[in-house]
Amino acid sequence: MKPPCDRDSGGSSPRGYRAAVLGSPIAHSLSPVLHTAAYAALGLGDWTYTAIECDEAGLPGLLASCDGQWAGLSLTMPLKRAVLPLLDRTEPLAIDVGGANTVVFEGGDRHGYNTDVPGMVAALAEAGVTAPSSATILGAGATACAALAALRETGLTSAVVLVRDPARAAGLLMAAGRLGMVVDLRPFDSGVRSGDLLVSTVPSGAADFYAERSRPPRPGPSAVLDVVYDPWPTRLAQAATTSGAVVVSGFDLLLHQAARQAELMTGIKPAPLDQMRTAGQTELARRASLPSR
């Protein structure tokens, strides 16, 4: 198929392109709201973006079913690593990180990208965090690998990583080697160093232990990025705010990585960040108001 849009001349896009976010579970994803808002702002009213339940076993078949009407796919866990051997071309960053969260269909090929890393860098920079002196990461999964790459972009060459089970950190250590980052693995209940940028890549509630440790008068991190976006604020974010730390939410990360995905899939730059932000915040406020929450 031809690229969704003429990337050089700004030509109009073909009609009816499709895109989707894949994962399991996926019904909670905010990505359809963000991408649909981007399409509306860009005048791509005939583009669609949906959420599709898909696990690792179903990924090869789903990719094979994507015909010329598909522009691209967003991938959540557990698919970021599983997709790598199914791609025709993978950008070096995604290879180094060990995961691709974006597939773009071009010329019949599947091109893999990682937008978590530039999304994280952009979210931190938007909050004024551009050159941290040191950093600690909670967790050792795919998002932690992306965090290592993002920290490298800020100028760091090492990070402390707190894990529950060191035996499950093999993927992170391999990514660190490819990225040229030095990792100091420590137990999950270790303390966070004062003044660090703390990046929590663990699920909602898993970082509550650190929330109490971050409250005054105890020394805490200078900035916190918590990848959780719903429910928000997390206890960790609340404690960081109370202590005067800079707080970056998972929504900020999701927004910026989705903007990069929209650029890759549509070929139009820059993505309409303000419209995407407003749509996402409105949806999160709607969800927060639901009686069942």
N, C-alpha and C positions, 0 to 999 in steps of 0.2 A: 504494500500500500504506500501511498505518498504520505509525507509528513502531514500532521493535522493542519498546519498552517505553513505558508511560505515563510521560512525563518529568515530569509534575506530581504525580500521585497515587501513584506507585510501584507501579502495577498490574502484574500478571503479564504475561509476554511470550508472544506466539504461539509455537507449536511449530515446530521444524524450520528455524530461520533459518540461512542459510549466509553465510559470509564467506571471503575468500581474500586472499593476497598475490600480486601479479602482477609479473613481471619476466623478464629474460633475461640471464644464467642465474638460476635461482631455487631450485634444489634445495638449496642450502646454507642457505637462509634459516632463521633462528631464530624468526621471527614465529609460525609455527603452534604452536610449543611455548608461547610466551608467551600467546597469545590463548586457546589451549585451556585453559591453567591458569587464566586469568581466568574463563572460562565455568564451569569446575568449581567455583571458589570462589564464584561468584555463583549457583550452583544452576541454571545453564542447560545441563544435561547433554545436551539435544537439539540444541544449536547445534553447528555444525561450522565449522572453519577450516582451509583447505588451501593449498598452494602450487601455482600454475598458471603454467606457462611461457607467456609472452606478450611479443611484441615490439611495436614501434610499429604495424606493419602490421596486426597482429591485434587491437589494442585496440578500435577501433570496433565490430567484430563481437562481441567478447566482452562489451562493455558492453551492446550491444543484446540479447544473449541472457540477461541477468540479469533474471529475472522477480520476482514478488512474494515469493519465498522468500529473496531476497538482502537482507541487512542492510547490507553495505558491502564495500569493497575497500581493501587497502593497496597502495601502488604504490612500486616501486623504480625506479631508472634502467633504461632510458631513458624511462620513462613519465610522470614527474612533470610535465614540460613538455608532452608530447604530449597529455595528458588535458585541458588547459585549454579548448580549443575544443569539447570534447565534453560539457561540464558545463552544467547549467541554471542553477546558482547557485554562485558562488565567493566565499568569504570574502575580505575586503580584504587580510588578511595573505598569503594564497596568491597573490593578484594582485600584490602588491608584491614578493614574493620571486620570482615567476615560475615557481612550481611547486606542485602539490598532490600530497601523498603519501597522501591519504585521500579516498575517495568514500563518501558515505552516501546510501542510497536512501530517499527519503521522499516519499510522495504521488505516486509515479511519476516523481519528478524525481531528478536526480543532483546532489548537493551536494558541493562540493569544499572541502577543508580542508588546512592545512599543520600537522602536529603535530611536525615536526622542530624548529621554532623553540621552542615551549614545552618540548619534550623536552630540548633543549640547555640552555635556561635552568635547568630543574629539575635536570638532571644536574650542572651547574656549581654551583648553589646547594647541592645536597646535599653537595658537597665543600668548601663554604665559600667558593667563588669567586662573589661577588655584585657586586663593584664594582672590576673591574680598571682599572688606570691607563692601560693601552694594550694593543694586541693586534696579532698578526700571524696571517694565515691562509695556509696552504699550499694552493694549488689555486684554481680559478675556476669549478668546476662548480655544479650545483644545490645541493649540500650547502654549498658556500662561500657561496652566496647566503643560505641559511638561517642560516649562521653570522653573516653581517652583520646580519641582523635580530635574532638573539639578542644580539649585542654591543650593538645599539641598546637592547635591553631592560635591559642592565646599566648604561646611562648613557653609553656611548661614542658619539661622533659621527664617528669616523674609524677606519681600520684600514689597516695595510700588508698588501698581498696579493702573495705571491710566485708567479709563474707561469712556465711554460716558454715559452709562446707568447702574447705579449700580444694577438695577433690573435684568439685564441680566448676572450678575456675580455669580449667585447662584452655578453653576457648578464648577466654580473656587474656591469658598469658601469651597465647600464640598471637593474638591480635596486637598485644603490646610489643612483641618482638618485631612484627612487620612494621609497626608504626614508629619504632625506635624509642618507645617509652619504657621507663623503668617503673615497675610496680612493686609496692611493698604490701604484701598480703597480710592482713591482721584479722583476728577474730571479730565477729560482728558486734560483740558487746564492748569493743575497745572504745576509748574516748575519741572525740573529734578534736583535732588541734585548734587552738584559738587562732582566729584570723584566717582560717582556711576558707576557700570556696567549697561548700558541701553540695555534692550532687547526689540526690537520692533517686535511684532507679528502681526501687522496690515498690510493690503494690501498696495501695492505701492501707494504712494502719501498721505496716511493717516497720515504719520509721518512728513510731510513737515513742519508742524508748529514748530516742535522741531529743525528742521535744522537751522532756523534763531536764535533760542535761544542758540544753541550750538556754534555759531561762536564767535571768539574773538572780543572784550575783555570780553564777558560774560563767566562766569565759566561754564564748560560743563562736561559731563561724562568722566571718564578715559578710558572707553572701550565701544564699541557699537557692538551689534550683531543685524543685521537687517535680518529677515528671507526672505526678498525679494531677488531673484537672477536674475530676468529678468523683466525689464531692470536694468542694473547695470552700474555705481554706482547710488544709490538713492541720493536724496538731503541730506538726513540724513547722509549717509555714506560720502558724499563729505564734509559736514560741520565738521564731526568728524575727518576726515583726516586733514583738515585745522587747527583744534584746537590741533592737536597732539595726539588725542586719538587712541587707538588700535581699528582697525575695522575688524570685522568678518562678512563675507557675508552669505547670505542664501545658496549660492552654497556650501560653506564649510560645513554647516549643512546638506544639502541634500546629499553631497558626503559621509559623515561619517555615516549617518543613513542608506544610501543605502548599504554601505560596510557591516554593521552589518546584514542587511536583506539578502545579498548575502551569508553570512556565515551561517545564519539560514536555508536558503532554500537549499543550496548545501551541507552543512555539512563540507565544506572545510575552514580551517583557516590558515593564515590570508587572508582576501580578497585582491585582487590586487589593492591597493589604487592608486598607481601611474598611472596605465593604465586607471583606471576609471576617475581619475582627468583629464588626458590629453584628453580623449574622450569628457568629459563634457565641458571643456574649449574650445575645438575645435568647438563643436556644438553651444555654446553660441556666439562665434566669428562669426560663419556663420550666425546665426540669426541676429546679430547686423549689418551685412553687407547687409541685404536684403533691396531693394529699398523702400518697403512699410512701413518700420519702421521709 
